[in-house]
Amino acid sequence: MIAETLQKIVESTPGSVGAVFVDGEGIIIGQHMSGLGELDIESIAMELSARFEPLRNAATSLELGGINELTIRTDEATLIVRFINEYFLVLVLKPSGLAGKGRYKLRSSASSFREVI
């Protein structure tokens, strides 16, 4: 079910090249790739997971509540991250990809992932 849902997200978001579902330790639970080229999704997942804990702690200590979503734009890609409890979804898009549609797809698919965890 995870792989199929990730595939639907990628295929329905113009400019997306992959999606991954990751636990809080950075271990990939499921993924769907459709042309990442040189990007190493496993390294991306591990690095991101190490950076998220301090962000979550900061949001909590500032009484902002939990972090729901994060967008990272780089020269080579846009990463949209949707947090689901201690897990997270990452959608990787080309710089020209439709980030708004990607955010919508991740948000509307989150309940499918909650059922699995």
OpenMM code with the backbone's topology and positions (N, CA, C; nanometers):
from openmm import Vec3, app, unit

residues = "MET ILE ALA GLU THR LEU GLN LYS ILE VAL GLU SER THR PRO GLY SER VAL GLY ALA VAL PHE VAL ASP GLY GLU GLY ILE ILE ILE GLY GLN HIS MET SER GLY LEU GLY GLU LEU ASP ILE GLU SER ILE ALA MET GLU LEU SER ALA ARG PHE GLU PRO LEU ARG ASN ALA ALA THR SER LEU GLU LEU GLY GLY ILE ASN GLU LEU THR ILE ARG THR ASP GLU ALA THR LEU ILE VAL ARG PHE ILE ASN GLU TYR PHE LEU VAL LEU VAL LEU LYS PRO SER GLY LEU ALA GLY LYS GLY ARG TYR LYS LEU ARG SER SER ALA SER SER PHE ARG GLU VAL ILE".split()
positions = [
    Vec3(0.0809, -0.1195, 0.0000),
    Vec3(0.0000, 0.0000, 0.0000),
    Vec3(0.0858, 0.1268, 0.0000),
    Vec3(0.1954, 0.1245, 0.0751),
    Vec3(0.2819, 0.2428, 0.0816),
    Vec3(0.3396, 0.2737, -0.0554),
    Vec3(0.3950, 0.1729, -0.1204),
    Vec3(0.4573, 0.1942, -0.2515),
    Vec3(0.3563, 0.2449, -0.3536),
    Vec3(0.2353, 0.1909, -0.3504),
    Vec3(0.1319, 0.2337, -0.4453),
    Vec3(0.0909, 0.3782, -0.4212),
    Vec3(0.0769, 0.4160, -0.2958),
    Vec3(0.0398, 0.5533, -0.2639),
    Vec3(0.1495, 0.6498, -0.3048),
    Vec3(0.2750, 0.6136, -0.2788),
    Vec3(0.3864, 0.6988, -0.3205),
    Vec3(0.3897, 0.7128, -0.4725),
    Vec3(0.3636, 0.6042, -0.5416),
    Vec3(0.3614, 0.6080, -0.6878),
    Vec3(0.2526, 0.7029, -0.7381),
    Vec3(0.1344, 0.6983, -0.6776),
    Vec3(0.0251, 0.7871, -0.7176),
    Vec3(0.0626, 0.9337, -0.6948),
    Vec3(0.1287, 0.9609, -0.5822),
    Vec3(0.1708, 1.0982, -0.5525),
    Vec3(0.2676, 1.1474, -0.6598),
    Vec3(0.3680, 1.0659, -0.6910),
    Vec3(0.4696, 1.1046, -0.7891),
    Vec3(0.4080, 1.1224, -0.9275),
    Vec3(0.3263, 1.0261, -0.9687),
    Vec3(0.2698, 1.0311, -1.1034),
    Vec3(0.1675, 1.1425, -1.1222),
    Vec3(0.1059, 1.1888, -1.0143),
    Vec3(0.0051, 1.2940, -1.0270),
    Vec3(0.0589, 1.4338, -0.9968),
    Vec3(0.1894, 1.4445, -0.9697),
    Vec3(0.2502, 1.5747, -0.9418),
    Vec3(0.3508, 1.6082, -1.0514),
    Vec3(0.3163, 1.7001, -1.1415),
    Vec3(0.4083, 1.7359, -1.2497),
    Vec3(0.5434, 1.7844, -1.1974),
    Vec3(0.6484, 1.7282, -1.2539),
    Vec3(0.7842, 1.7675, -1.2159),
    Vec3(0.8417, 1.6889, -1.1007),
    Vec3(0.7645, 1.5967, -1.0434),
    Vec3(0.8195, 1.5183, -0.9325),
    Vec3(0.9039, 1.4032, -0.9876),
    Vec3(1.0059, 1.3678, -0.9116),
    Vec3(1.0968, 1.2617, -0.9543),
    Vec3(1.1041, 1.1473, -0.8543),
    Vec3(1.0428, 1.1632, -0.7378),
    Vec3(1.0439, 1.0560, -0.6401),
    Vec3(0.9780, 1.0964, -0.5105),
    Vec3(0.9390, 0.9955, -0.4355),
    Vec3(0.8811, 1.0168, -0.3029),
    Vec3(0.9277, 0.9046, -0.2130),
    Vec3(0.9403, 0.9364, -0.0855),
    Vec3(0.9907, 0.8393, 0.0104),
    Vec3(0.9182, 0.8586, 0.1432),
    Vec3(0.8906, 0.7466, 0.2112),
    Vec3(0.8303, 0.7463, 0.3440),
    Vec3(0.9369, 0.6961, 0.4401),
    Vec3(0.9663, 0.7752, 0.5436),
    Vec3(1.0837, 0.7523, 0.6281),
    Vec3(1.0439, 0.7551, 0.7752),
    Vec3(1.1075, 0.6689, 0.8566),
    Vec3(1.0827, 0.6759, 1.0003),
    Vec3(1.1728, 0.7825, 1.0627),
    Vec3(1.1550, 0.8077, 1.1899),
    Vec3(1.2280, 0.9136, 1.2587),
    Vec3(1.3778, 0.8940, 1.2651),
    Vec3(1.4242, 0.7725, 1.2425),
    Vec3(1.5678, 0.7428, 1.2443),
    Vec3(1.6311, 0.7578, 1.1064),
    Vec3(1.5499, 0.7883, 1.0061),
    Vec3(1.6020, 0.8036, 0.8710),
    Vec3(1.5994, 0.6761, 0.7888),
    Vec3(1.5324, 0.5733, 0.8380),
    Vec3(1.5232, 0.4466, 0.7661),
    Vec3(1.4037, 0.4516, 0.6719),
    Vec3(1.4285, 0.4189, 0.5473),
    Vec3(1.3242, 0.4249, 0.4453),
    Vec3(1.2282, 0.3074, 0.4624),
    Vec3(1.1001, 0.3401, 0.4744),
    Vec3(0.9944, 0.2400, 0.4862),
    Vec3(0.9434, 0.2026, 0.3467),
    Vec3(0.9316, 0.3013, 0.2587),
    Vec3(0.8856, 0.2789, 0.1225),
    Vec3(0.9301, 0.3925, 0.0338),
    Vec3(0.9416, 0.3640, -0.0955),
    Vec3(0.9843, 0.4677, -0.1884),
    Vec3(0.9338, 0.4393, -0.3283),
    Vec3(0.9245, 0.5451, -0.4064),
    Vec3(0.8949, 0.5326, -0.5490),
    Vec3(0.9782, 0.6375, -0.6208),
    Vec3(1.0610, 0.5934, -0.7134),
    Vec3(1.1486, 0.6827, -0.7877),
    Vec3(1.1123, 0.6778, -0.9354),
    Vec3(1.1225, 0.7924, -1.0001),
    Vec3(1.0962, 0.7945, -1.1448),
    Vec3(1.1926, 0.8877, -1.2155),
    Vec3(1.3193, 0.8814, -1.1779),
    Vec3(1.4181, 0.9621, -1.2481),
    Vec3(1.4960, 1.0557, -1.1595),
    Vec3(1.5462, 1.0068, -1.0475),
    Vec3(1.6237, 1.0921, -0.9576),
    Vec3(1.7621, 1.1262, -1.0115),
    Vec3(1.8079, 1.0537, -1.1094),
    Vec3(1.9399, 1.0832, -1.1631),
    Vec3(2.0473, 1.0616, -1.0596),
    Vec3(2.1196, 1.1674, -1.0266),
    Vec3(2.2335, 1.1582, -0.9358),
    Vec3(2.1962, 1.1679, -0.7880),
    Vec3(2.0718, 1.1965, -0.7551),
    Vec3(2.0342, 1.2138, -0.6151),
    Vec3(2.0333, 1.0794, -0.5416),
    Vec3(2.0905, 1.0789, -0.4237),
    Vec3(2.0955, 0.9600, -0.3386),
    Vec3(1.9880, 0.9744, -0.2321),
    Vec3(1.8709, 0.9149, -0.2559),
    Vec3(1.7564, 0.9338, -0.1680),
    Vec3(1.7813, 0.8794, -0.0282),
    Vec3(1.8599, 0.7742, -0.0146),
    Vec3(1.8894, 0.7199, 0.1181),
    Vec3(1.9705, 0.8188, 0.2008),
    Vec3(2.0695, 0.8818, 0.1405),
    Vec3(2.1493, 0.9819, 0.2120),
    Vec3(2.0649, 1.1036, 0.2467),
    Vec3(1.9786, 1.1440, 0.1543),
    Vec3(1.8906, 1.2577, 0.1798),
    Vec3(1.8022, 1.2283, 0.3008),
    Vec3(1.7430, 1.1092, 0.3052),
    Vec3(1.6550, 1.0715, 0.4164),
    Vec3(1.7298, 1.0724, 0.5497),
    Vec3(1.8495, 1.0165, 0.5518),
    Vec3(1.9282, 1.0133, 0.6749),
    Vec3(1.9658, 1.1532, 0.7218),
    Vec3(2.0124, 1.2356, 0.6297),
    Vec3(2.0528, 1.3721, 0.6657),
    Vec3(1.9348, 1.4546, 0.7151),
    Vec3(1.8225, 1.4429, 0.6467),
    Vec3(1.7054, 1.5195, 0.6880),
    Vec3(1.6580, 1.4777, 0.8264),
    Vec3(1.6525, 1.3486, 0.8513),
    Vec3(1.6032, 1.3024, 0.9813),
    Vec3(1.6902, 1.3557, 1.0953),
    Vec3(1.8194, 1.3661, 1.0727),
    Vec3(1.9097, 1.4194, 1.1755),
    Vec3(1.8842, 1.5675, 1.2014),
    Vec3(1.8349, 1.6388, 1.1019),
    Vec3(1.8107, 1.7833, 1.1161),
    Vec3(1.6729, 1.8152, 1.1726),
    Vec3(1.5789, 1.7226, 1.1604),
    Vec3(1.4412, 1.7511, 1.2000),
    Vec3(1.4204, 1.7550, 1.3506),
    Vec3(1.4902, 1.6720, 1.4253),
    Vec3(1.4687, 1.6678, 1.5699),
    Vec3(1.4939, 1.8040, 1.6362),
    Vec3(1.6053, 1.8721, 1.6051),
    Vec3(1.6241, 2.0054, 1.6644),
    Vec3(1.5154, 2.1054, 1.6219),
    Vec3(1.4676, 2.0955, 1.4984),
    Vec3(1.3596, 2.1848, 1.4542),
    Vec3(1.2311, 2.1581, 1.5313),
    Vec3(1.1998, 2.0314, 1.5503),
    Vec3(1.0795, 1.9962, 1.6260),
    Vec3(1.0908, 2.0428, 1.7712),
    Vec3(1.2080, 2.0242, 1.8306),
    Vec3(1.2291, 2.0697, 1.9680),
    Vec3(1.2171, 2.2212, 1.9791),
    Vec3(1.2705, 2.2918, 1.8824),
    Vec3(1.2620, 2.4384, 1.8839),
    Vec3(1.1170, 2.4841, 1.8732),
    Vec3(1.0408, 2.4244, 1.7844),
    Vec3(0.8997, 2.4620, 1.7688),
    Vec3(0.8226, 2.4375, 1.8980),
    Vec3(0.8513, 2.3253, 1.9625),
    Vec3(0.7839, 2.2931, 2.0886),
    Vec3(0.8234, 2.3909, 2.1978),
    Vec3(0.9527, 2.4198, 2.2114),
    Vec3(0.9983, 2.5108, 2.3179),
    Vec3(0.9484, 2.6535, 2.2960),
    Vec3(0.9225, 2.6906, 2.1722),
    Vec3(0.8681, 2.8232, 2.1426),
    Vec3(0.7155, 2.8256, 2.1473),
    Vec3(0.6576, 2.7118, 2.1883),
    Vec3(0.5128, 2.6962, 2.2000),
    Vec3(0.4406, 2.7228, 2.0679),
    Vec3(0.5017, 2.6745, 1.9585),
    Vec3(0.4427, 2.6882, 1.8258),
    Vec3(0.3651, 2.5634, 1.7850),
    Vec3(0.3761, 2.4587, 1.8649),
    Vec3(0.3118, 2.3327, 1.8300),
    Vec3(0.4021, 2.2490, 1.7418),
    Vec3(0.3455, 2.1420, 1.6872),
    Vec3(0.4231, 2.0521, 1.6029),
    Vec3(0.4433, 2.1078, 1.4631),
    Vec3(0.5496, 2.0651, 1.4000),
    Vec3(0.5759, 2.1035, 1.2614),
    Vec3(0.4994, 2.0070, 1.1717),
    Vec3(0.4209, 2.0612, 1.0798),
    Vec3(0.3424, 1.9793, 0.9885),
    Vec3(0.4096, 1.9614, 0.8536),
    Vec3(0.4759, 2.0662, 0.8075),
    Vec3(0.5297, 2.0630, 0.6723),
    Vec3(0.6519, 2.1535, 0.6625),
    Vec3(0.7390, 2.1175, 0.5700),
    Vec3(0.8606, 2.1937, 0.5477),
    Vec3(0.8954, 2.1845, 0.3999),
    Vec3(0.9325, 2.2965, 0.3392),
    Vec3(0.9756, 2.2964, 0.1995),
    Vec3(1.1194, 2.3444, 0.1933),
    Vec3(1.2017, 2.2698, 0.1207),
    Vec3(1.3426, 2.3047, 0.1032),
    Vec3(1.3669, 2.3201, -0.0461),
    Vec3(1.4081, 2.4381, -0.0872),
    Vec3(1.4390, 2.4635, -0.2277),
    Vec3(1.5893, 2.4777, -0.2425),
    Vec3(1.6446, 2.3992, -0.3338),
    Vec3(1.7871, 2.4086, -0.3639),
    Vec3(1.8018, 2.4382, -0.5126),
    Vec3(1.9253, 2.4516, -0.5581),
    Vec3(1.9487, 2.4752, -0.7007),
    Vec3(1.9026, 2.3574, -0.7858),
    Vec3(1.9132, 2.2367, -0.7323),
    Vec3(1.8878, 2.1158, -0.8100),
    Vec3(1.7524, 2.0506, -0.7854),
    Vec3(1.6856, 2.0848, -0.6764),
    Vec3(1.5605, 2.0163, -0.6434),
    Vec3(1.4805, 2.0950, -0.5411),
    Vec3(1.3530, 2.0616, -0.5326),
    Vec3(1.2662, 2.1090, -0.4256),
    Vec3(1.2213, 1.9866, -0.3485),
    Vec3(1.2367, 1.9919, -0.2171),
    Vec3(1.1931, 1.8819, -0.1316),
    Vec3(1.0784, 1.9312, -0.0454),
    Vec3(0.9673, 1.8626, -0.0521),
    Vec3(0.8526, 1.8942, 0.0320),
    Vec3(0.8414, 1.7822, 0.1336),
    Vec3(0.8412, 1.8199, 0.2608),
    Vec3(0.8399, 1.7225, 0.3690),
    Vec3(0.7085, 1.7375, 0.4449),
    Vec3(0.6380, 1.6275, 0.4630),
    Vec3(0.5142, 1.6236, 0.5403),
    Vec3(0.5363, 1.5317, 0.6593),
    Vec3(0.5194, 1.5854, 0.7804),
    Vec3(0.5425, 1.5084, 0.9019),
    Vec3(0.4152, 1.4345, 0.9423),
    Vec3(0.4315, 1.3086, 0.9786),
    Vec3(0.3214, 1.2250, 1.0259),
    Vec3(0.3718, 1.1563, 1.1523),
    Vec3(0.3375, 1.2149, 1.2667),
    Vec3(0.3903, 1.1693, 1.3957),
    Vec3(0.5426, 1.1716, 1.3895),
    Vec3(0.6096, 1.0598, 1.4222),
    Vec3(0.7562, 1.0588, 1.4163),
    Vec3(0.8093, 1.0221, 1.2786),
    Vec3(0.7215, 0.9967, 1.1828),
    Vec3(0.7577, 0.9630, 1.0457),
    Vec3(0.7484, 1.0878, 0.9576),
    Vec3(0.8008, 1.0762, 0.8362),
    Vec3(0.7820, 1.1850, 0.7417),
    Vec3(0.7839, 1.1354, 0.5980),
    Vec3(0.7149, 1.2106, 0.5142),
    Vec3(0.7104, 1.1876, 0.3697),
    Vec3(0.7944, 1.2941, 0.3039),
    Vec3(0.8705, 1.2572, 0.2023),
    Vec3(0.9479, 1.3539, 0.1255),
    Vec3(0.9129, 1.3363, -0.0217),
    Vec3(0.8721, 1.4449, -0.0832),
    Vec3(0.8483, 1.4472, -0.2268),
    Vec3(0.9597, 1.5299, -0.2887),
    Vec3(1.0292, 1.4734, -0.3855),
    Vec3(1.1400, 1.5417, -0.4529),
    Vec3(1.0919, 1.5845, -0.5905),
    Vec3(1.1085, 1.7145, -0.6181),
    Vec3(1.0676, 1.7696, -0.7463),
    Vec3(1.1848, 1.8367, -0.8150),
    Vec3(1.1769, 1.8441, -0.9464),
    Vec3(1.2699, 1.9280, -1.0216),
    Vec3(1.2421, 2.0722, -0.9800),
    Vec3(1.3379, 2.1629, -0.9987),
    Vec3(1.3134, 2.3023, -0.9609),
    Vec3(1.1886, 2.3620, -1.0282),
    Vec3(1.1538, 2.3114, -1.1457),
    Vec3(1.0368, 2.3622, -1.2175),
    Vec3(0.9077, 2.2875, -1.1820),
    Vec3(0.9148, 2.1906, -1.0906),
    Vec3(0.7985, 2.1104, -1.0538),
    Vec3(0.6920, 2.1927, -0.9828),
    Vec3(0.5717, 2.1400, -0.9803),
    Vec3(0.4583, 2.2094, -0.9185),
    Vec3(0.4518, 2.1793, -0.7685),
    Vec3(0.5191, 2.2630, -0.6910),
    Vec3(0.5290, 2.2417, -0.5468),
    Vec3(0.3926, 2.2510, -0.4788),
    Vec3(0.3072, 2.3397, -0.5224),
    Vec3(0.1747, 2.3529, -0.4623),
    Vec3(0.0938, 2.2251, -0.4763),
    Vec3(0.0978, 2.1663, -0.5917),
    Vec3(0.0274, 2.0401, -0.6138),
    Vec3(0.0901, 1.9303, -0.5292),
    Vec3(0.2224, 1.9309, -0.5187),
    Vec3(0.2903, 1.8318, -0.4355),
    Vec3(0.2506, 1.8434, -0.2896),
    Vec3(0.2432, 1.9671, -0.2382),
    Vec3(0.2004, 1.9866, -0.0997),
    Vec3(0.0588, 1.9333, -0.0783),
    Vec3(-0.0290, 1.9618, -0.1740),
    Vec3(-0.1663, 1.9126, -0.1647),
    Vec3(-0.1700, 1.7600, -0.1646),
    Vec3(-0.0954, 1.6969, -0.2534),
    Vec3(-0.0945, 1.5509, -0.2625),
    Vec3(-0.0426, 1.4869, -0.1338),
    Vec3(0.0621, 1.5433, -0.0756),
    Vec3(0.1137, 1.4891, 0.0500),
    Vec3(0.0128, 1.5056, 0.1622),
    Vec3(-0.0479, 1.6229, 0.1708),
    Vec3(-0.1461, 1.6491, 0.2761),
    Vec3(-0.2677, 1.5569, 0.2628),
    Vec3(-0.3175, 1.5409, 0.1410),
    Vec3(-0.4372, 1.4596, 0.1220),
    Vec3(-0.4087, 1.3094, 0.1345),
    Vec3(-0.2843, 1.2684, 0.1218),
    Vec3(-0.2475, 1.1268, 0.1341),
    Vec3(-0.2030, 1.0892, 0.2748),
    Vec3(-0.1858, 1.1862, 0.3621),
    Vec3(-0.1304, 1.1598, 0.4955),
    Vec3(-0.2117, 1.0567, 0.5730),
    Vec3(-0.3442, 1.0582, 0.5585),
    Vec3(-0.4265, 0.9631, 0.6342),
    Vec3(-0.3964, 0.8183, 0.5944),
    Vec3(-0.3619, 0.7948, 0.4693),
    Vec3(-0.3251, 0.6596, 0.4257),
    Vec3(-0.2022, 0.6087, 0.4980),
    Vec3(-0.1092, 0.6985, 0.5231),
    Vec3(0.0132, 0.6596, 0.5927),
    Vec3(-0.0104, 0.6444, 0.7434),
    Vec3(-0.1013, 0.7252, 0.7988),
    Vec3(-0.1334, 0.7115, 0.9411),
    Vec3(-0.1925, 0.5743, 0.9715),
    Vec3(-0.2673, 0.5182, 0.8771),
    Vec3(-0.3272, 0.3865, 0.8970),
    Vec3(-0.2212, 0.2769, 0.9070),
    Vec3(-0.1055, 0.2988, 0.8474),
    Vec3(0.0000, 0.1977, 0.8433),
    Vec3(0.0871, 0.2017, 0.9685),
    Vec3(0.1049, 0.3200, 1.0258),
    Vec3(0.1983, 0.3331, 1.1395),
    Vec3(0.1320, 0.3090, 1.2733),
] * unit.nanometer
topology = app.Topology()
chain = topology.addChain("A")
for resn in residues:
    res = topology.addResidue(resn, chain)
    for name in ("N", "CA", "C"):
        topology.addAtom(name, app.Element.getBySymbol(name[0]), res)
